[in-house]
């Protein structure tokens, strides 16, 4: 009888041992070997003290039968407060580092400047991540135009990056605190403190420009020398507050200064545009 009981106990132990499974459990990239009697993935995780919540990734269904040799992968969700080029959203990732999180958010190849290192860990409690993409902007300053690549968060930072100063009496557009989006034109130009009278603005300035320079804002006549749409001399340009060379400025700035010049001479255009001034009136 004692021998039979011992044999039965040994058989039970062998049977129980045959039910154990060797499982590879990977939690947030950390792998451990587990020997388990669990019948399902849910039982395995419960025995291992691993909880799965909203947003977490589980490679197998929780109620799926657990097979010997299986690999169970768990990636726990991490909240990310993401700000890209000034726009903020709240996202969830399962990546454990910033570089993988950016790939998961599909902005990995776009980022130009980050608030964290690519290899920095993303904690379970979450993190804030700021991304500034690289953009190309046009700067018009001192009568010159230049393209710049930047990851700056404000127009003011772009100007500082390019070492451009706005002198007193000059204005910056867009607002220095605004975000410099892709392709934006940043202008640093003299403040238009003198108003143009409506009756002056209504004159045919396009016709005058067509006659003086064939409408070419970069026109140059060495005889004066004379510059730009309205063939300013440097003295007349500076007399109405113009900076640099007239032909370096955009057409709207040249037109504004021409209108100021007309007002300054009180409409006596003959001394400024003796051959073409009549075009202002359709002559």
Secondary structure, 3 states (H helix, E strand, C coil): CHHHHHHHHHHHHHHHHHHCEEEEEEECCEEEEEEECCCEHHHHHHHHCCCCCCCCEECCCCCCECCCCCEEEEECCEEEEEEECCEEEEEEECCCEHHHHHHHCCCCCCEEEECCCCCCECCCCCEEEEEEECEEEEEEECCEEEEEEECCCCHHHHHHHCCCCCCCCEEEECCCCCCCCCCCEEEEEECCCCCCCHHHHCCCHHHHHHHHHCCCCCCEECCCCEECCCCECHHHHHHCCCCCCHHHCCHHHHHHHHHHHHHHCCCCHHHCCCCCHHHHHCC
